[in-house]
Amino acid sequence: MKTTNRFITAIVIMLLFLSTSSVLSQEERTAMYYTVTAMHFNLENDSGADWYDVEKEYLDKVTMKNEYVMGASFFTHLYTENSTDVIYVQTYSSWEDIDKASVRTGELEKEAWTDETARKAFLKKRGDFYTSNHSDEIYSVAVGTKMVTETPTDDCSM
């Protein structure tokens, strides 16, 4: 179990670094909207595919090329017996960008996998990592919010 937790932690850290570099390479925009999808790993998935490799391929071919998505990150639950929780967060600079990103994602998927059969097979393989139980939420940054400008130096936990 500890090996699995360390592996998942390493994946999350790598994805965080990838998403940070994409945000820094964008022109000056402020993240004002966040879409959050809470999912669960499908423990009965026996496809033999590696979750990290599949999500990395999708990230490289679709998400990172979508000009309307400012950043994307995966977060996993590591501290209890049930480590199936997966949180996927994407950031946008405007409400309109959420809709535009959805349309653009479809276009980029067709560009990345020009053969419809291959595209459907890849998306099925990607979807098989998760159960159908999920939730989707959209959050916005409140007007007048004071953004954190420096990294905290002390442990803020109670």
GIVEN-V217317 format. One record per residue. SS is DSSP state (hx for helix, st for strand, lp for the rest). OMEGA is omega in degrees with one decimal (NA if undefined). D_FIRST is the distance of its C-alpha to the first C-alpha in Angstrom with 1 decimal. Layout:
# GIVEN-V217317
ss->SS omega->OMEGA d_first->D_FIRST
ss->SS omega->OMEGA d_first->D_FIRST
This chain:
# GIVEN-V217317
ss->lp omega->-179.5 d_first->0.0
ss->hx omega->178.5 d_first->3.8
ss->hx omega->178.2 d_first->5.4
ss->hx omega->179.3 d_first->5.1
ss->hx omega->178.8 d_first->6.2
ss->hx omega->178.9 d_first->8.7
ss->hx omega->-179.5 d_first->9.9
ss->hx omega->177.2 d_first->10.6
ss->hx omega->178.8 d_first->12.2
ss->hx omega->178.3 d_first->14.2
ss->hx omega->-178.9 d_first->15.4
ss->hx omega->180.0 d_first->16.5
ss->hx omega->178.9 d_first->18.3
ss->hx omega->179.1 d_first->20.0
ss->hx omega->177.2 d_first->21.2
ss->hx omega->178.2 d_first->22.5
ss->hx omega->178.4 d_first->24.5
ss->hx omega->-178.7 d_first->25.8
ss->hx omega->178.5 d_first->26.9
ss->hx omega->-179.3 d_first->28.5
ss->hx omega->179.1 d_first->30.6
ss->hx omega->178.6 d_first->31.9
ss->hx omega->-178.4 d_first->33.0
ss->hx omega->-178.3 d_first->34.8
ss->hx omega->179.3 d_first->36.5
ss->lp omega->172.8 d_first->38.1
ss->lp omega->-175.3 d_first->41.4
ss->lp omega->174.0 d_first->41.7
ss->lp omega->179.1 d_first->40.3
ss->lp omega->177.2 d_first->38.6
ss->lp omega->-179.5 d_first->35.7
ss->lp omega->-179.1 d_first->37.2
ss->st omega->179.3 d_first->35.1
ss->st omega->170.6 d_first->31.4
ss->st omega->-177.4 d_first->30.0
ss->st omega->175.8 d_first->26.7
ss->st omega->176.9 d_first->24.9
ss->st omega->-176.4 d_first->22.1
ss->st omega->176.1 d_first->20.2
ss->st omega->174.5 d_first->17.2
ss->st omega->175.5 d_first->15.1
ss->lp omega->-177.2 d_first->16.5
ss->lp omega->179.6 d_first->13.9
ss->lp omega->178.8 d_first->16.9
ss->lp omega->179.7 d_first->17.7
ss->lp omega->-176.1 d_first->18.4
ss->lp omega->-177.2 d_first->20.5
ss->lp omega->179.2 d_first->18.8
ss->lp omega->178.7 d_first->19.4
ss->lp omega->-177.5 d_first->17.2
ss->hx omega->-177.7 d_first->16.9
ss->hx omega->-178.2 d_first->17.5
ss->hx omega->-179.4 d_first->20.5
ss->hx omega->-180.0 d_first->22.0
ss->hx omega->178.0 d_first->21.9
ss->hx omega->177.9 d_first->23.2
ss->hx omega->179.4 d_first->26.0
ss->hx omega->178.7 d_first->26.9
ss->hx omega->-178.6 d_first->26.8
ss->hx omega->-174.1 d_first->29.1
ss->hx omega->-174.1 d_first->31.5
ss->lp omega->-170.5 d_first->31.9
ss->hx omega->-176.4 d_first->30.4
ss->hx omega->178.5 d_first->31.5
ss->hx omega->-178.4 d_first->34.9
ss->lp omega->-175.2 d_first->35.6
ss->lp omega->-179.3 d_first->38.1
ss->lp omega->178.4 d_first->37.6
ss->lp omega->-179.8 d_first->33.9
ss->lp omega->-179.3 d_first->33.7
ss->st omega->178.7 d_first->29.9
ss->st omega->-178.7 d_first->26.7
ss->st omega->171.6 d_first->23.1
ss->st omega->175.3 d_first->19.7
ss->st omega->-179.7 d_first->17.6
ss->st omega->-178.8 d_first->14.1
ss->lp omega->-172.4 d_first->12.7
ss->lp omega->-164.9 d_first->9.8
ss->lp omega->176.9 d_first->10.5
ss->lp omega->178.5 d_first->10.3
ss->lp omega->-179.4 d_first->8.8
ss->lp omega->-179.4 d_first->10.7
ss->lp omega->-178.7 d_first->9.6
ss->lp omega->-177.1 d_first->12.4
ss->st omega->175.9 d_first->15.0
ss->st omega->176.4 d_first->16.7
ss->st omega->178.3 d_first->19.9
ss->st omega->-175.7 d_first->22.4
ss->st omega->172.2 d_first->25.4
ss->st omega->-179.4 d_first->28.6
ss->st omega->-177.4 d_first->31.6
ss->st omega->179.3 d_first->35.3
ss->lp omega->179.3 d_first->38.5
ss->lp omega->177.8 d_first->40.5
ss->hx omega->-179.4 d_first->40.3
ss->hx omega->-179.4 d_first->42.2
ss->hx omega->178.3 d_first->39.6
ss->hx omega->178.5 d_first->37.0
ss->hx omega->180.0 d_first->39.4
ss->hx omega->179.9 d_first->40.4
ss->hx omega->179.3 d_first->36.8
ss->hx omega->178.2 d_first->36.2
ss->hx omega->-178.0 d_first->39.3
ss->hx omega->177.9 d_first->38.5
ss->hx omega->177.3 d_first->35.0
ss->hx omega->178.9 d_first->36.8
ss->hx omega->-178.7 d_first->39.2
ss->hx omega->175.9 d_first->36.6
ss->hx omega->179.3 d_first->34.6
ss->hx omega->176.9 d_first->37.9
ss->hx omega->-176.4 d_first->38.6
ss->hx omega->179.7 d_first->35.2
ss->lp omega->-174.8 d_first->35.3
ss->lp omega->177.0 d_first->39.1
ss->lp omega->-175.7 d_first->38.8
ss->hx omega->179.4 d_first->38.1
ss->hx omega->178.8 d_first->36.4
ss->hx omega->179.5 d_first->33.9
ss->hx omega->-179.9 d_first->33.3
ss->hx omega->179.4 d_first->32.7
ss->hx omega->179.3 d_first->30.3
ss->hx omega->-179.1 d_first->28.3
ss->hx omega->175.7 d_first->28.2
ss->hx omega->178.6 d_first->27.2
ss->hx omega->178.3 d_first->24.3
ss->hx omega->-178.8 d_first->23.3
ss->hx omega->-179.1 d_first->23.7
ss->lp omega->177.9 d_first->21.8
ss->lp omega->-173.8 d_first->18.5
ss->st omega->172.7 d_first->19.3
ss->lp omega->178.8 d_first->20.7
ss->lp omega->179.0 d_first->24.3
ss->lp omega->179.3 d_first->23.5
ss->lp omega->173.5 d_first->24.1
ss->st omega->178.2 d_first->26.4
ss->st omega->177.3 d_first->28.6
ss->st omega->173.6 d_first->30.2
ss->st omega->178.5 d_first->32.6
ss->st omega->176.0 d_first->33.1
ss->st omega->176.8 d_first->36.0
ss->lp omega->-179.1 d_first->36.8
ss->lp omega->177.9 d_first->39.6
ss->lp omega->179.1 d_first->42.9
ss->lp omega->180.0 d_first->43.6
ss->lp omega->176.2 d_first->40.0
ss->lp omega->-177.2 d_first->39.8
ss->lp omega->177.2 d_first->37.1
ss->lp omega->-178.0 d_first->35.1
ss->lp omega->178.7 d_first->36.8
ss->lp omega->-179.8 d_first->34.9
ss->lp omega->177.8 d_first->31.3
ss->lp omega->-179.0 d_first->30.7
ss->lp omega->-179.3 d_first->30.8
ss->lp omega->174.1 d_first->29.8
ss->lp omega->-175.1 d_first->26.7
ss->lp omega->-179.0 d_first->27.9
ss->lp omega->-177.9 d_first->25.5
ss->lp omega->NA d_first->27.1
